[in-house]
Amino acid sequence: MLLAACTDTTVDASPGTTTTATASEPATASASPSESPAPVFGEVGAYSTSVWIDGVFTEPATILESTDAAKAAGSNHLANVTEIAADNDDVSTGAVNSTGTVAGTHYPPSAGETAIQTSTGIINQDGSFDAFPTVTPEGVDLDTARQSESTAMNDDYVAWVETPSTDLYYDDWSVFAADIATGTTVALGASVEVLPDDTLPIVGPYTYVTVGDTRAWWGTPYPLGDKGEDGHYSDFGLEILGRNLDGSGELEVVAKGAILPSASGGDCVAFVRVNGTDTSVADGTYVISEVCEDGVEHRLIEGELGPDGRISDLAAGDGLLAWSIRENDDEGMPDTVDVLIFDRATGTLTDISQIKPENNFLDVAINLAVGDGTVQWNCNRLFLYDTVTSSLWKLPGSGDVASNAQIQGGAWLGWVTFSGTEGTTTVGRWEH
């Protein structure tokens, strides 16, 4: 996922939706939906942080226009803080669950550009690593090393994606899940099931996994039409796949023409549709939908991207949706990013706006993460918006060195700070 780069006093978003926030005084507000005709999209209109929620036009009740005044979070809000120093920086944090258990990836010494087989497992507080067994999906080359791309977890399972790819053009994937209690690993699916006799190109967001109570979901390209004269497909669509975390059942297509899946509570998954992935969506607009156990897609939110906007990220959780929208300047370079946060219980929409510094022309990867009443993201500094108190915070230890890997599980959250090549994971429990 891509978003506009920023300094330690601003925050950028990735493909999702837009939010604007100023953190000087905690703002409190309730939803202010106004009666309006159902959205009619046909032309590319101006970008707007107002959206249609269940067909009702809703404006942000809380608008924060700068992150400069975000307060520093201290011990009054962060409890049970633990720093986990990874030995020789060969372990990276991937996820945390509601018990404070941390999962991540171990990287053995690299052999140049040759792919290395990584291991996924539990990172203990002393920095030691307990790896889950490695398995190989049916149809995947046993002798080809794979490296982890993403990790997600709940209180019972860890799921992750591996790829043998070492370039920026192709990305065959395999998805796994491990039972935390027993350590048993199962393969949930592999790209050979989507494209048996070729390599999948990188189209759209990278393949990453998200987990509900008993299900895992991930996005992938899939071939459209027939092969060309060269024996390869030239046209690809995007879809979201799902399967039970214990490996039972079949690999299922949850939604075609959709991107950015994020578990949204129970066994529900939210995702984004835009015109580039689904031509039934009007150009310059986006739709956020959800599919639950009944398999029926429900449209939750519709909004305007404008001619130069793009969704950069989506994160969901029990009762919260957060997404980011990036706008380009007149020269087509990343300019502003909004993080939009919707509280499904209260109907409150919050907008936090960030501006890219003039001297920064690069897109950088960031993630949104949703926990119990909190949304976290980073751009050099790590920010957390507390929806319970309507306040914006800077997490400690970030901003002095590069930081990333914001992760949340229930009230627990975590991030990694780097000093040189050595990384330290900080994990703590947020108290409103």
C-alpha positions in Angstrom: 0.0 0.0 0.0 1.3 3.5 -0.8 0.8 6.9 0.7 2.4 10.2 0.6 5.6 10.7 2.6 5.7 13.0 5.6 7.8 14.5 8.3 7.7 13.8 12.0 4.9 16.4 12.5 2.6 15.2 9.7 1.0 11.9 8.9 0.2 10.4 5.5 -2.4 7.9 4.5 -2.5 4.9 2.2 -5.3 3.8 -0.1 -8.4 4.1 1.9 -10.3 7.2 2.8 -9.5 10.5 4.3 -9.5 12.0 7.8 -8.6 15.4 9.0 -7.5 16.1 12.6 -6.1 18.7 14.8 -4.9 17.5 18.2 -4.7 20.6 20.4 -7.9 20.1 22.3 -9.7 16.8 22.3 -12.8 17.3 20.2 -16.1 15.7 21.0 -19.0 15.5 18.7 -21.8 13.3 17.6 -22.7 12.2 14.2 -24.5 14.8 12.1 -26.1 13.0 9.2 -28.4 15.2 7.2 -31.2 14.1 4.9 -30.0 14.0 1.3 -30.9 12.2 -1.8 -29.2 8.9 -2.3 -25.7 9.5 -3.9 -25.7 9.9 -7.7 -22.3 9.5 -9.2 -21.8 10.0 -12.9 -19.1 12.6 -13.3 -15.8 13.0 -11.5 -16.6 15.6 -8.8 -14.4 17.3 -6.3 -12.8 15.4 -3.5 -14.8 15.5 -0.3 -14.5 14.0 3.2 -18.3 13.9 3.5 -19.6 10.5 2.6 -22.9 8.5 2.2 -23.3 6.0 5.1 -26.1 3.6 4.4 -27.5 6.1 1.9 -27.5 9.0 4.4 -25.2 12.0 3.6 -22.9 12.4 6.6 -20.4 15.2 7.3 -17.4 14.8 9.6 -18.5 15.8 13.1 -14.8 16.2 14.2 -12.3 17.8 11.9 -8.6 18.0 12.8 -6.5 19.9 10.4 -3.0 19.3 11.8 -1.2 16.6 13.8 1.3 19.2 15.2 -0.4 19.5 18.6 -0.8 15.8 19.2 -0.2 15.0 22.8 2.5 12.7 24.0 1.1 9.5 25.4 2.5 8.6 28.8 2.0 6.0 31.5 -1.5 7.3 32.2 -2.6 5.8 28.9 0.0 3.1 28.1 0.1 0.2 30.6 2.1 -3.0 30.7 4.7 -1.5 28.4 7.3 -4.0 27.3 10.3 -3.5 25.0 11.4 -6.5 23.0 14.9 -6.2 21.6 15.2 -8.5 18.5 18.5 -10.4 18.5 20.7 -8.9 15.7 17.6 -7.5 14.1 16.8 -10.9 12.6 13.2 -10.9 13.9 10.5 -8.5 12.7 7.1 -7.9 14.5 4.0 -8.7 12.5 1.0 -8.8 14.8 -0.3 -8.6 18.4 -3.5 -10.1 19.8 -5.8 -9.1 22.6 -3.8 -11.1 25.2 -0.6 -9.1 24.3 1.0 -12.1 22.5 3.3 -11.0 19.6 3.8 -12.8 16.4 6.5 -12.1 13.8 9.1 -13.4 11.3 12.6 -14.7 11.7 15.0 -13.9 8.9 18.1 -16.2 8.6 21.3 -14.7 7.2 20.8 -13.5 3.6 22.7 -14.9 0.6 22.7 -11.8 -1.6 19.7 -11.7 -3.9 18.8 -15.3 -3.3 15.5 -15.8 -1.6 15.7 -17.1 2.0 13.2 -19.3 3.8 11.8 -17.3 6.7 10.0 -18.6 9.7 6.8 -17.3 11.4 6.2 -17.7 15.1 5.8 -16.1 18.5 8.2 -13.4 19.7 8.8 -13.8 23.4 9.4 -10.8 25.8 13.1 -11.7 26.0 13.5 -11.5 22.2 13.6 -15.2 21.7 11.6 -16.8 18.9 9.4 -19.9 18.8 8.9 -20.8 15.2 5.8 -22.6 13.8 6.5 -25.6 11.6 7.0 -24.8 7.9 4.8 -26.6 5.4 4.5 -26.5 1.6 1.2 -26.2 -0.2 0.3 -28.7 -2.8 1.6 -27.7 -6.2 4.3 -25.4 -4.8 8.0 -26.2 -5.4 9.4 -27.9 -2.3 12.9 -26.6 -3.1 12.1 -22.9 -3.5 12.6 -20.7 -0.5 9.8 -18.3 0.5 9.9 -15.2 2.6 7.1 -13.7 4.7 5.1 -10.7 3.3 2.5 -10.1 6.1 1.2 -11.5 9.4 -2.1 -11.3 11.2 -3.4 -13.0 14.3 -6.3 -13.4 16.7 -6.2 -15.0 20.2 -6.1 -18.6 18.7 -4.4 -18.4 15.3 -1.6 -16.7 13.5 -1.9 -16.4 9.7 0.8 -15.2 7.2 1.7 -14.9 3.5 5.0 -16.1 2.0 6.4 -15.5 -1.5 9.5 -16.7 -3.4 9.5 -13.4 -5.3 12.6 -11.2 -5.1 11.5 -8.6 -7.7 8.8 -5.9 -8.1 6.9 -7.5 -11.0 5.8 -11.0 -9.9 4.4 -12.2 -6.6 3.4 -15.8 -6.3 1.9 -16.3 -2.8 1.2 -19.0 -0.3 -1.0 -18.4 2.8 -0.6 -20.3 6.1 -2.2 -20.5 9.5 -0.9 -21.9 12.8 -2.8 -22.9 15.9 -1.1 -20.9 18.7 -1.9 -23.6 21.4 -0.8 -26.6 19.4 1.7 -25.1 17.0 0.1 -27.0 14.1 0.6 -25.3 10.7 -1.8 -25.7 7.7 -1.7 -24.3 4.2 -4.8 -22.2 3.4 -4.1 -21.6 -0.3 -1.5 -20.8 -2.9 -1.4 -18.8 -6.1 -1.1 -21.9 -8.2 -4.8 -22.5 -7.4 -5.5 -19.1 -9.1 -3.0 -19.4 -12.0 -1.7 -23.0 -12.2 0.8 -22.7 -15.0 2.3 -19.3 -14.7 3.5 -16.6 -12.3 1.1 -14.0 -11.0 2.1 -10.4 -11.7 1.9 -7.7 -9.1 -1.4 -5.9 -9.8 -2.9 -3.6 -7.2 -2.0 -3.8 -3.5 0.5 -6.5 -2.3 -1.0 -9.7 -1.0 -1.6 -9.5 2.7 -3.7 -11.5 5.1 -6.4 -10.4 7.7 -8.2 -12.6 10.2 -11.6 -12.8 11.8 -12.7 -15.2 14.6 -12.4 -18.3 12.4 -11.6 -17.0 8.9 -8.7 -15.6 7.0 -9.0 -13.3 3.9 -6.5 -11.9 1.4 -6.5 -10.2 -2.0 -5.0 -11.5 -5.3 -4.9 -10.8 -9.0 -6.6 -13.4 -11.2 -6.5 -13.9 -15.0 -9.1 -12.4 -17.3 -9.9 -13.5 -20.9 -7.6 -15.9 -22.8 -3.9 -16.3 -23.1 -2.1 -14.3 -25.8 0.0 -15.6 -28.6 3.0 -15.7 -26.2 1.2 -18.2 -24.0 0.6 -15.7 -21.1 -2.3 -13.7 -19.8 -2.2 -10.0 -20.3 -5.3 -8.9 -18.4 -5.9 -9.4 -14.7 -8.7 -8.6 -12.3 -8.5 -8.3 -8.5 -10.4 -10.5 -6.0 -10.6 -11.4 -2.3 -10.3 -15.0 -1.2 -11.2 -16.5 2.1 -10.8 -19.8 4.0 -11.3 -21.2 7.5 -8.2 -20.7 9.7 -8.1 -24.4 10.6 -7.7 -25.3 7.0 -11.1 -26.9 6.7 -13.5 -26.2 3.9 -12.6 -24.9 0.4 -10.8 -21.7 -0.8 -13.6 -19.3 -1.6 -13.9 -16.2 -3.7 -15.5 -13.6 -1.3 -15.6 -10.6 -3.7 -14.4 -9.8 -7.3 -13.3 -6.4 -8.2 -12.3 -5.6 -4.6 -9.2 -4.6 -2.8 -7.8 -3.9 0.7 -9.6 -6.6 2.8 -9.8 -6.0 6.6 -11.5 -8.1 9.2 -14.3 -6.0 10.6 -15.5 -8.1 13.6 -16.6 -11.7 14.1 -16.3 -13.4 10.7 -17.0 -10.3 8.7 -14.6 -8.7 6.2 -14.7 -5.1 4.8 -13.1 -4.1 1.5 -12.9 -1.3 -1.1 -14.2 -1.0 -4.6 -13.0 1.7 -7.0 -13.5 2.2 -10.7 -10.1 0.8 -11.5 -11.1 -2.6 -10.0 -14.8 -2.6 -10.6 -16.2 -0.6 -13.5 -19.7 -0.5 -11.9 -18.3 2.0 -9.5 -18.3 5.5 -11.0 -15.0 7.1 -11.8 -13.7 9.3 -9.0 -15.7 7.6 -6.3 -15.2 4.7 -3.9 -17.4 2.1 -2.1 -16.6 0.3 1.2 -18.5 -2.9 1.6 -18.7 -5.8 4.0 -19.4 -9.5 3.7 -20.3 -11.6 6.8 -21.1 -15.2 7.4 -24.2 -15.1 5.1 -22.0 -14.3 2.1 -24.1 -11.3 1.1 -22.3 -8.0 0.3 -23.6 -4.9 2.1 -22.5 -1.4 1.0 -21.5 0.6 4.0 -19.9 3.8 2.7 -19.7 5.7 -0.6 -17.6 8.7 -1.2 -15.9 11.0 -3.7 -12.2 10.7 -4.5 -12.0 13.5 -7.0 -9.9 13.3 -10.2 -6.6 12.9 -8.4 -7.5 11.0 -5.3 -6.8 7.4 -4.5 -7.6 5.1 -1.6 -4.4 4.1 0.2 -5.5 1.9 3.1 -8.5 0.4 5.0 -8.5 -0.9 8.5 -11.5 -2.2 10.4 -12.4 -3.8 13.7 -15.3 -4.2 16.1 -17.3 -1.1 15.6 -14.7 1.0 13.7 -13.8 1.7 10.1 -10.7 3.7 9.2 -9.5 4.6 5.7 -7.1 7.0 4.0 -7.3 9.0 0.9 -4.4 10.6 -0.9 -4.7 13.7 -3.1 -2.1 14.8 -5.6 -0.9 18.3 -6.3 -1.1 20.1 -9.7 2.0 18.2 -10.9 0.6 14.9 -10.0 2.8 14.4 -6.9 1.5 13.2 -3.5 0.2 16.2 -1.6 -2.3 15.6 1.1 -3.6 12.6 2.9 -6.8 12.3 5.0 -7.5 9.6 7.6 -11.3 9.1 8.0 -12.6 7.2 11.0 -16.2 6.1 11.3 -17.6 4.9 14.6 -20.4 2.5 13.6 -22.0 2.5 17.1 -22.4 6.3 17.4 -22.4 7.2 13.7 -19.6 9.7 14.3 -17.3 10.5 11.4 -13.8 12.0 12.1 -11.5 13.5 9.6 -7.7 13.9 10.2 -5.9 15.8 7.5 -2.1 15.8 6.9 0.0 17.7 4.4 3.1 16.4 2.7 6.3 18.6 3.1 7.4 20.4 0.0 10.7 18.6 -0.3 9.3 15.1 -0.1 8.2 13.5 -3.4 8.2 9.9 -2.5 5.4 7.5 -1.6 6.1 5.5 1.5 4.3 2.5 2.9 2.3 2.9 6.1 -0.5 1.0 7.7 -3.7 1.9 9.5 -4.5 -0.3 12.5 -7.7 -0.5 14.5 -8.1 -1.6 18.1 -10.7 -1.2 20.9 -11.7 2.4 20.4 -8.4 3.4 18.8 -6.9 3.9 15.3 -3.1 4.0 14.9 -0.9 5.0 11.9 2.6 6.3 11.3 4.8 8.6 9.3 8.1 8.8 11.2 6.0 9.6 14.3 3.4 7.1 15.3 -0.1 8.6 15.9 -3.1 7.2 17.8 -6.6 8.6 17.7 -8.8 7.7 20.7 -12.4 7.6 19.6 -13.6 7.2 23.1 -12.1 10.6 24.3 -11.9 12.2 20.8 -8.2 12.9 21.3 -5.0 12.5 19.2 -1.8 11.2 20.6 1.9 10.7 19.7 3.2 7.3 20.9 6.5 7.4 22.9 9.8 6.6 21.4 8.8 7.5 17.8 10.0 10.4 15.8 13.7 10.3 16.9 14.4 7.3 14.6 12.5 5.6 11.9 9.5 3.7 13.2 6.9 1.4 11.7 4.9 -1.8 12.1 2.0 -0.4 14.0 -0.1 -3.3 15.1 -3.2 -3.6 17.3 -5.1 -6.4 18.9 -8.0 -5.4 21.2 -6.5 -2.9 23.7 -2.9 -4.0 22.9 -0.8 -2.1 20.4 2.8 -2.3 19.3 5.3 -0.6 17.1 9.0 -1.0 16.1 11.7 1.7 16.3 15.0 1.4 14.5 18.4 2.6 15.5 20.7 1.8 12.7 19.9 -1.8 11.7 18.7 -2.8 15.2 15.0 -2.8 15.9 13.1 -2.7 19.2 9.5 -3.6 19.5 7.4 -1.8 22.0 4.1 -3.4 23.1 1.6 -1.9 25.6 -2.1 -1.8 26.5 -4.0 1.4 25.8 -6.2 2.8 28.5 -8.7 5.5 27.5 
